[in-house]
Structure formats: structure tokens, C-alpha cells
Amino acid sequence: MISQNDIIADLHTHTIFSKHAYSTIQENIAAAQRMNLKYLAITDHIYNDGTPLDIKNEGTRCRHLEKEVNCCREEGQPYVIGGGEFNIAQELDHWDKFQKLRWRPIGLHSFKLDIPKLSLSGLYQEFEKAAKRHNAFAHIERELHKVDNHRHGESIDDEVKSFFKAMIDLAKDKGVFLELNESSIRNNDDNNANKIKYWLPLAKEKGCRIYLASDAHYSSRVGKFSLSINLLNEIDYPRELILNCNEDQIRTDLFGE
């Protein structure tokens, strides 16, 4: 059994830099400190729009965010992990800058991809390619109803089940972390909570490493995982496989120590 007190990190949060989130880095840090977190990943979206200002801003963030934010860290404040949330099937310029980010989750986002013509097998192939560069798969249950011209609806049909099984095998084989997204459970858009209830026991069976993500777009959501914790305890997910509960693993997998 795990509790909120066992959680030392929030590994998916957004700030105003994401353009559809509403808190600053400092507001997120203060919220994480109130939750007694030791680590906070800032994973603002990687838009890669190609404009000169966008290239400058994202390059600067990749190179300097972690160092600059932590340079004057006060006692009790969490260490800010430099990260970015990437978009599946998105062509990226300047990967040499992006790869400097310590934490690089990637997920499906329809605002960056026209997905009605994409099949679930095609989506899996994109994740397979992404596994070479990224250390985490974000919210694998999201937006599947939009794939293949909305053919799957909100159901968990056989093709969706096969997709989840393949994704879990891929994550296990490549050593990629799977995300348990608190926002997916809370909002339950398109039956996402039940999709998680399907794939999470399979991930446990395979011994997959996972991480908890608030996906906070407001600082008030940072570090709060009550729904995720309930699901984990329902199936007795091994604590040693939950990155947010293990500082040694964070130091090893994210800091190379």
C-alpha cells in the first residue's frame, strides 16, 4: 500500500509556457513544496513551431531551465527537473537541444497531429520509433477514440486491447516508463479511467515501471494523486516499480548516478 506521503515527485506539470496552462514555474514550485515533494518536473509542451522566436525560446529552455531555476533553491524547495512533453509523429528540428532535457515524455496530441487517418497499429509504430529518444510514454489511453476516423468510439474493443498489450511489451522491452495520469482519471474524457483500469494490471503483470503524473495546468493540482493512488492500491502495484516513490531510482534513471 502506498499513500500520498510516499510520493516525492510530480513528473508531469505545465506552466504558462505551454500556452494553455495558467501558473508560473514559481507557483508550481510553491505548490510542490506545500505537498512536500522533493522533485518537480516541468514538462511544458514542445511545439517546435519553427519561428525564430520559438526556436530561441525552446532552445533556451532546454539548455538553461534546470540550472537557472535551481541555482538559488531554498531549503525545502523541490529540485526542478528540466523536461518537455513531446508529440508523437512530430518532426523535430534541433534535437541536439531537446535531448539535453533530462525528462522527455511523449504522447499523442491531436492538436499537433491530424489523427483520423492513423490506425492503432500505425500509432504503435510511432511510439516504437519514439522509444529510441524518449524515456517515458505519456497517457497512452488518451484520444484513441479519434484514431482511424473515430472507429473505436469510447469502447475498449479488441484492437484497443491489443494496442495496450503491445505498448506495455514495448515499454518493458525498451525500459520506457509508462505514465499513470491523474487528470485522465479525474476528467475521464472518452472513458480514459476505464482504459487505465484495463492496462494498469497488465503493466503490473509484465513488471513495467510507471510514474505518476498530475498533468497539472493549474498549480493547485500539482502533486495531488489521490485517484491514482487508489488504483495502484486496488491492484497492489509494487512500490519498487513506481518511480515517484523511489529517490534512488530517480537519481539513477534521470540523473545517471
N, C-alpha and C positions, 0 to 999 in steps of 0.2 A: 504494500500500500504506500502511495505517496501522497503528500499534502502540498498545499501552496508554499509552505515553509521550506520544502525540499527544492524548490525551483530557484536557481541562482542566475538565470539568464532569460532574456527575451530576444529571440533570434530573428524577428521579422517585425520591423516597425517602420513607419513612414513619417516624413516631416513635410513642411510646406514646399520643399524642393520637388516633391512628387507631383505638385500642381493639382492634386485632388485630395490632399491631406491638409490638416488645419492647425498643426502645432509645430513649434520650432524644435531644433535639436536640444536646446537648453530646457525646454518644457518637458520633453521626453526624458531627459536625464533626471530632472527633479522627480518625475513620476516614478521612474525606475528606482530611485533612491528610497522613495516612500515605501516601495514594495520590497525593499531590502535585497535588490538584485546586485550581483557583482559584475555582470556583463550586460551590455545593451548593444545589439546590432542595429545600425541604421541602414536600412535596405531600400532606399529610395529607388524609384523606377529608373532603369537605364533606357532613355528614349532614343538616343543616338539619331537625332533628327537631321544632323548633317549641316546645320547652320554654324557659322563661325563662333557665335556666342555659345551655342550648345556644346560644341566641341571643347571650347575653352572651359566652360563650367564643369562638364563631366570629367574632363581630364584633370582639372584641379582637385575635384572631389576625390577621385581615385588615388591621386598621389599624396594628398595632404590631409584629408579629413581626420583620419585616426590620430595622426601625430598632433595636429593643431588642437583638436578638441581635448585630448588627454594631457596636453602639456602642463596645464595648471590644475589638474584634477585634485579636488579637495578630499580630505578623509571622509570615507563613507560613500563617496560617489562611485557609480559603476564605471568600469572601463568600457569605453565606446569602441566597438568593433566596426571597422570600415567594411561596408558591404553594399550590395546593389541587387535589386530584383530584375533579372533579365527576362526577355521574352522569347519563347520558343519560336524557332524558324525565322528569327530576325537576323539579317546580315549586320555584322558589326564592323565598323571602322575602328582603327586604333586599339586593337585587342591588347597591345603591349601595355596600354594604360589600364584597361579594365582588369587585366589579370593581376594587377597589384592589389586589388581588393581582396581582403582576407576571406570574405564570406560571399559566395556567389550563387544563391538560389536562382532557379529558372523555372518558369511556369507558363501555362497557356493564358494569354490575354487577348481577347477578341478586339480590343481597341488598337492593337498593333498588328493584327493578322486577320485576313478575311478567311474564316474557317468553314463556311458551309460546304465547300468542295473538298475539305480534308476528311479523310477516313480515319477511323481509330487506329488502324494499322499504320497509316501514314504519320499520325501523331506519335505513335510509339517510336517510329524510326527517327523522328526529330529528337525525341528525348535520348535515344540511343546515341545519336551524334553529339548531343549536348553533354553527355556523361564524360566526355573527354576533357571538358573545360570547367565543368561546374561541380561543386561539392554537395549540392542539395537540390532536390526536386520540390518545388513549392506546390501546395494544394492540388494534388493530382486528380481530385474529384471535381474540380471547377470547370464549368462551361462545356462539359461533354455533351449536353443536350443540343448545343449549337453545331456540333460536328456532323458532317455528312447530311447537310440540309435538314437538320433537326430531326433526323430519323429515329433517334433514340429517346426523344422526349425527356421526361424526368425519371424514367424507369431504370432499373439495374438489370438490363437484359443480358443475354448470354455473351454478346460482343463486349459489353461494358465489363462484365466479369472477367472475360479473357484479357482485356486491356489491363485491368488492375493486377491480375496474376503475372502478366508479362512485365509490368512496371516494377513489381516487387522483386521478381527474379533479377531484373536489370539492376535495381538499386543494390541488391545484395551482392551481385557479381562484381559491380564496379566500385563498391564501397561508398555509394552516394547516400546521404541522409534523406529520409522521407519526412515531409512536414505534416504535423498534426495542427491544423489551423483552427484556432478558437473562433474566428469570425465565420468560417464555414459552418460550424456547428450552431452558433448563436443565430445567425441570419437564416440558415437553412434554405437559401435560394436553390431552386431546382433539385431539391431532395438531397442536398450535399451531406447532411448529417447522417442519413441512412447509407449513403455511399461510403462514408468513413467507417461506419459500423460494419460494413462488408469488408473493406480492405485492411483495416487495422488488425483483426485477428489473423489474417493471412500473413501480414508482416511479422507478427509475433511468432507464428509457426516457422517462418523462414529465418528468424533471428535477425531481422533488419534493424538497423539503428535509425532512430527517429529524433526529431526535435520539435519542441513546442513553439508555436508562433502566435502572438496576439494579432498580427497583421493590423496593428493599431494605426488608425488615421487621425485619432484624437489622443492626446496624452493621457486622458482619463482611462483609456483601455490598456495602457502599457503594463505588461507583467501580470495580467489577470487571466487565469487559466482554469477556472472552476469547472467548466464544461468538459474541457479536455481531460482534466484530472479524473473526473467521474468516469469517462470512457476507459481510460487507462486502468483504473482500479476495477472496473467491471470485468475486465478480461485478465487482470493481474499481469500487465505488461512489465517485463523485467526492468527494474530500475537501471541496471547497468547498460541498457540499450537506449536510454533516454539522455540525450546529450546535455540538456538543461539541468540535469541532476548530478552531473559529474564534472567537477572542475578539472580533474586530471585529464579527462578526455578532451575538454575544451582546449586546454593548454597543448595537448599533443596534436589534435586534429586541426586546430585553427592557428596555433602559434608555432607548431613544429618543434615543441620542446620535448 
